[in-house]
């Protein structure tokens, strides 16, 4: 794969976009249906993990295809059991309707392997993991796609590198080599990335668009005209708080809009943590968001006791809402209460920065982390290869489409848009790792007063940056020194 000047994947994206789409679409089943035995409610994850397939119901032809996928796997495995530590189980069949993941089926068939699910809770998962590592319990792997544990989990002693176990030039790993290299820390790989997946989207209701004589964002996208400029103009044409016509809603709008400039706030370059606060592209994205705020185009949450109102989309009282596709990956009678009738609901990618060289996309990630003192690292990597092999199975996309039409009430238009977004994301994904930085550093960067959210609270980026940069640079220097001392 070739990289752009910002380090993003550019080659072979169409070949793997279909696999990534299937991973994303079906994986929601695995994440949504697993509840635990603790007294804490299990939180649905937006990280995409595996592809569930009920292999017991495969036809003879399909079984042969599974066997064909298994041919990509090589070697033997002495220790058959790996320990998965999480607040949910995306791999095993459950009474709530999840079917066994194809990756697990391959792991069982090829290696006689098994996954032992060790449960925790969302809020306690990192504390519990540290306790188990110290106790020598041999926890093997956790989810890494949310990027909220990396890179700080490395210096906190929670993870170990995987370079001794993976040949990135092999047939299976070469396709995701540069994706893994993007997260390389001090010459070592800690993130086991198996697919780039699409991130947040912009939701809207077609009836609202038509009623106010606005251009359909899907048509603007098709014509190459879905940009910050048209996004802003539509909000200007629609918004009128006195008439209960509210603009852009959502909790986490700032980072996705920022990433459409192609520049994250924090990333790894040459294996070291760096910030991009002085990058002109990042500054332009902050200025754009402040323009939205200054023009009253973002929903003032003070009006609603700091609550979002997705239901306003369905009621025609709100134009746009930025969030993940998990919002509509449930029975249509549930999500139609907020977004509107299924035939009226639509979504598009984040608008393009009109000055960007390509269409950059805020991306999701299917990824895992190998825990420190893992009891069976070889087994984890063999299972990761099963995940990669499962991602190449062409059948999964058709199964995903059927599920979304029959169970979720999606239209063909929605599915086609999801396909397009997945392809676009695989071509130019952008990741920001500030959520996985040391906690004090993350709190500064993510702040509405001092950080990347300040523009949506009226903060001028040049001023905000000067109050932020010195402290962040101290944290970055300390972190890089800690990493270097680990050699």
Buried (B, 14 or more C-beta within 10 A) or exposed (E): BEEBEBBBBBEBBEEBBBBBBBBBBBBBBBBBBBEBEEEEEBEBBBBBBBBBBEBEEBEEEBEEBBEEBBEBBEEEBEBBBBBBBBBBBBBBBBEEEBBBBBBBBBBBBBBEBBBEBBBBBBEEBBEBBBEBBEEEBBBBBBBBBBBBBBBBBBBBEBBBBBBEBBEBEBEBBEBBBBBBBBBBBBEBBBBBBBBBBBBBBBBBBBBBBEEEEBBBBBEBBEEEBBBBBBBBEBBEBBBEEEEEBBBBBBEEBBBBBBBBBBBBBBBBEEBBBBBBBEBEBBBBBBEBBBEBBEEBBBBEBEEEEEEBBBEBBBEBBBBBBBBBBBBBBBEBEEBBEBBBEBEBBBBBBBBBBEEBEBBBBBBBBBBBBBBBBBBBBBBBBBBBBBBBBBBBBEBBBEBBBEBBBEBBBBBEBBBEBBBBBBBBBBBBBBBBBBBBBBEEBBEBBBBBEBBBBBBBBEBEBEEBBEBBBEBBBEBBEBBBEBBEEEE
